Amino acid sequence: MIIHLPTGKKFNNRKEAKIYFGTAYYYKMEREKKDLMFTHNVQSATNEYEDTTEIPTKQDK
């Protein structure tokens, strides 16, 4: 799911968001990493994945 942060509009996939915003503007927002929040591990068009991994913490022995 993709959420447009300023308006709160939700999209199920990139195709819906691109149709709504227009391809060029959508890619611009995605490249600049602003105004869009990706959930459920959606792959961005710039070939970057949302980082959902947790950094392992040091454990005392």
N, C-alpha and C positions, 0 to 999 in steps of 0.2 A: 504494500500500500504506500502511496505517496501522498503527503500532506503539504499543501501550500500554506506556509506559516502565516503570512499577513492576512489571508482571507479565511483560513481554516478549511478550505475546500479539500475534499478527499478524492483520490483517484485510485482505482483498483490496480492499474498498471500504467506503464510509461505511454502506451498508445493513447489512452484516454487523456493523459496530461498533455501530450503533444498536440492532440486535436484541439483541446481547449485553449492552450496558450500559443500554438503555432510552433512548428518544429524549431526554427531558428532561436526564438526567445526561450523555449524550454531548454535547449542545449546550452544556451548562454547561462541560464540560472544554474544548471547542473554543473557546468564548468567552474563557475564562480563559487559554488558550494554555499549559496545563500538562498533563503526563501523556500527551500525544499527540505523535507524530512522524509527519509526512507525508513520503512519498517518491514519486518519479515524478510530480511536479507535480499532486497531487490538490488540487482546489479545495475549500476549506473552506466550510461552510454560511454562514459570516459574510461571504462574498464577498471573501475575501482569498486571494491566491495565495501559495504558498511562494516565497520570494525565492531564485531559483537563478541570478540574474544576477551576474556578477562586476563589481566596480567597476573601470573602466579606470584603469590607472596612468599617471602622467605619463611621457612618454618624452623623454629628453634629445636635443636636436638638435645 
